Amino acid sequence: SDYFCNSKLFVNASMIKWNITQSQAKLRSLLIVTHCGINGNDFSSVTAQNNNEVVSINNSPFTSGECMRGCSYTNLNVKIGTSMHYESNVDYTYDLFKSEILSSKSINGGLVNGVMSGLISQNDFESGVFNYVYIDLSRKEQSVDDVAKSVIFEAKNNSKVKNLQLYAFVEYERQLVIDPEDGTIVA
């Protein structure tokens, strides 16, 4: 697998429509990480109290969990090419997050007690400490899988903070073919 990363700032956003990637085949998953500005304001920098230096909030060790508090999405869907991932728009809750992530990359799907692989708790998700949007895109027919498609994220932002920085991580499958005679990469 390989990853494509993209980010976009949404200012005063109650409805979000974001064309994450133009054309990608063999899509496997989509992870959206939401960051909010300081009090919903500027993302780029804040002024330090002691010496008026401009500091990037992305470098602050104090913004790891607070940046997502209160972020929630309803009417969420992902358009893959010309079709929608969900039949109708969904409210992205912990139950949907859990059903999406359990089937992908968790040991035994996270279903056997004592053999789970770091699942996020409902309390952490709902309090906003780890309020991610994860969507498993791998469930589709093989003939459709090989066709390159765009990925568009659509949702209604229900948080009080309307200035959001979204980070998208699109996982896709890549195949590497190596010539056994000389070790060169063929495709």
KOLKELO-756425 format. One line per 2 residues: number of its first residue (from 1); for each residue y, x, z negated of C-alpha. Coordinates in nm, 2 decimals. Each point is the difference from the previous one (the first is absolute). Layout:
N
NUM> Y,X,Z  ...
***
This chain:
187
1> 0.00,0.00,0.00  0.36,0.09,0.05
3> 0.33,-0.15,-0.12  0.33,-0.10,0.16
5> 0.29,-0.03,-0.24  0.33,-0.18,0.06
7> 0.28,-0.12,-0.22  0.29,-0.23,0.03
9> 0.29,-0.11,-0.21  0.06,-0.38,-0.02
11> 0.35,-0.09,-0.12  0.05,-0.35,-0.14
13> -0.34,-0.10,0.12  -0.15,-0.34,-0.10
15> -0.22,-0.01,0.32  -0.16,0.32,0.12
17> -0.13,0.06,0.36  -0.09,0.36,0.07
19> -0.16,0.15,0.31  -0.19,0.28,-0.18
21> -0.17,0.16,0.30  0.02,-0.07,0.37
23> -0.35,0.08,0.12  -0.30,0.12,-0.20
25> -0.38,-0.06,0.05  -0.28,-0.01,-0.25
27> 0.22,-0.12,-0.29  -0.17,0.01,-0.34
29> 0.25,-0.09,-0.27  0.37,-0.06,-0.08
31> 0.16,0.10,-0.33  0.36,-0.11,-0.07
33> 0.18,0.17,-0.30  0.33,-0.16,-0.11
35> 0.29,0.19,-0.16  0.31,-0.17,-0.13
37> 0.34,0.17,-0.04  0.16,0.07,-0.33
39> 0.11,-0.35,-0.11  -0.07,-0.11,0.36
41> 0.27,0.24,0.13  0.00,0.33,0.20
43> -0.34,0.18,0.05  0.13,0.33,0.11
45> 0.15,0.14,-0.31  0.14,-0.05,-0.35
47> 0.25,0.22,-0.18  -0.13,0.19,-0.30
49> 0.20,-0.07,-0.32  0.03,0.35,-0.13
51> 0.14,0.19,0.30  0.08,-0.25,0.28
53> -0.28,0.14,0.22  -0.14,-0.23,0.26
55> -0.38,-0.04,-0.05  -0.25,-0.17,0.22
57> -0.18,-0.28,-0.18  -0.32,0.09,0.19
59> 0.00,0.33,-0.20  0.03,-0.18,-0.34
61> -0.30,0.00,-0.23  0.14,-0.32,-0.16
63> -0.03,-0.23,0.31  -0.38,0.00,0.05
65> -0.08,-0.35,-0.14  0.34,-0.16,-0.04
67> 0.07,0.00,0.37  -0.23,-0.28,0.08
69> 0.05,-0.23,-0.30  0.04,-0.37,0.09
71> -0.08,0.05,0.37  -0.22,-0.27,0.14
73> -0.06,-0.14,0.35  -0.09,-0.35,0.13
75> -0.05,-0.13,0.35  -0.15,0.34,0.08
77> -0.19,0.08,0.31  -0.07,0.30,0.23
79> 0.01,-0.03,0.37  -0.25,0.23,0.17
81> 0.08,0.00,0.38  0.03,-0.37,0.08
83> -0.21,-0.15,-0.28  0.07,-0.05,-0.37
85> -0.22,0.17,-0.26  -0.01,-0.32,-0.22
87> -0.05,-0.34,0.15  0.31,-0.12,-0.19
89> 0.26,0.18,-0.20  -0.11,0.09,-0.36
91> 0.16,0.06,-0.34  -0.09,0.36,-0.08
93> -0.15,-0.02,-0.36  -0.23,0.22,-0.20
95> -0.30,-0.20,0.11  0.08,0.06,0.37
97> 0.07,0.37,-0.08  -0.34,0.03,-0.17
99> -0.19,-0.18,0.27  0.16,0.23,0.27
101> -0.06,0.32,-0.19  -0.34,-0.06,-0.15
103> -0.18,0.00,0.33  0.16,0.33,0.11
105> -0.08,0.34,-0.13  -0.09,-0.11,-0.36
107> -0.34,0.11,-0.13  -0.23,-0.30,0.05
109> 0.31,-0.20,0.08  0.11,0.03,-0.36
111> -0.25,-0.27,-0.09  -0.23,0.20,-0.24
113> 0.13,0.05,-0.35  0.04,0.37,-0.08
115> 0.00,0.10,0.36  0.35,-0.11,0.10
117> 0.24,0.25,0.16  0.34,-0.03,-0.15
119> 0.09,-0.36,0.07  0.35,-0.12,-0.11
121> 0.00,-0.25,-0.28  0.15,-0.35,0.03
123> 0.25,0.09,-0.27  0.12,0.31,0.19
125> 0.02,-0.19,0.33  0.19,-0.30,-0.13
127> 0.24,0.21,-0.22  0.09,0.20,0.31
129> -0.13,0.33,-0.11  -0.24,0.01,0.30
131> 0.11,-0.29,0.21  -0.13,0.11,0.34
133> -0.09,-0.20,0.30  -0.33,0.12,0.14
135> -0.16,-0.17,0.30  -0.34,0.09,0.14
137> 0.03,0.00,0.38  -0.35,0.13,0.08
139> -0.17,-0.35,0.02  0.00,-0.06,0.37
141> -0.22,0.02,0.31  -0.07,0.34,0.15
143> 0.13,-0.11,0.35  0.34,-0.09,-0.16
145> 0.01,0.31,-0.22  0.03,0.25,0.28
147> 0.32,-0.17,0.14  0.33,0.15,-0.12
149> 0.22,-0.26,-0.17  0.33,-0.03,-0.18
151> 0.01,-0.07,-0.38  0.28,-0.24,-0.12
153> 0.04,-0.08,-0.37  0.17,-0.34,-0.08
155> 0.07,-0.13,-0.35  0.25,-0.18,-0.22
157> 0.14,0.22,-0.28  0.00,-0.20,-0.32
159> 0.15,0.27,-0.22  0.35,-0.02,-0.14
161> 0.06,0.34,0.16  0.08,-0.04,0.37
163> 0.04,0.37,0.09  -0.34,0.13,0.06
165> -0.14,0.33,0.14  -0.35,-0.07,0.14
167> -0.25,0.27,0.07  -0.29,-0.09,0.23
169> -0.32,0.21,0.03  -0.22,-0.11,0.29
171> -0.35,0.14,-0.01  -0.18,0.03,0.33
173> -0.33,0.16,0.12  0.00,0.31,0.20
175> -0.30,0.17,0.17  -0.02,0.37,0.04
177> -0.25,0.14,0.26  -0.08,0.37,-0.02
179> -0.18,0.19,0.27  -0.30,0.17,-0.18
181> -0.01,0.29,0.25  0.35,0.14,-0.07
183> 0.14,-0.21,-0.28  0.29,-0.13,0.19
185> 0.13,-0.35,-0.05  -0.09,-0.22,0.30
187> 0.17,-0.33,-0.11
***
